[in-house]
Amino acid sequence: KQEVTQIPAALSVPEGENLVLNCSFTDSAIYNLQWFRQDPGKGLTSLLLIQSSQREQTSGRLNASLDKSSGRSTLYIAASQPGDSATYLCAVREAAGNKLTFGGGTRVLVKP
Amino acid sequence: GAVVSQHPSWVICKSGTSVKIECRSLDFQATTMFWYRQFPKQSLMLMATSNEGSKATYEQGVEKDKFLINHASLTLSTLTVTSAHPEDSSFYICSARPDTGWVNTEAFFGQGTRLTVV
């Protein structure tokens, strides 16, 4: 059974510092991995999608890497801003099916 | 990106009543949609996979008679919480993946429904 873990569970940084969020998964047979942002009481906003054949994806200040063999993905957010404060979730889509398995999330607070 | 609309965004109901939540894909067709539940400060847990024109597939431990799912068209899935009780109070989120096109592997999520049973 696939298990997805995100460490740390919470993170507080001063504005301007780079953020590093970690995601690990136990079964490397994945189709893709997706990073999401969730604001309190809201739905999920897709940030980046990495296919199993890719090693990284970039969008603006966001960069996500994927090491499938070791079961790890890292989301980097450069030059953090208070507006980046949210919960960040990673989810893996297993090769055999359609569903996503989510990690527990990392709650990020960027202090001005 | 593709848009998934969920309605209502919040609802308060009395214990014992039923509540219906709608999930619509606005600009794409989705044969398959997913329903998740999220308790405070916890991650999303998949409840069931909704399949257009056939029965939903429920995850282990989810009561199919309590959480009724209907996927009547390629753009609409509904979740009905029957005989709701306070322990059903939670945040319910739907997700859909477009059947075709360049975003065919990306999942899009609705804005969620906050259900409070009193």
Interface residues (C-beta under 8 A of the other chain):
Chain A: Y31 N32 Q34 F36 G41 K42 G43 L44 T45 S46 L49 Q51 L89 A91 R93 N98 K99 L100 T101 F102 G103 G104 G105
Chain B: G1 Q6 T32 F34 Q42 S43 L44 M45 L46 T49 F91 I93 S95 R97 T105 E106 A107 F108 F109 G110 Q111 G112 R114
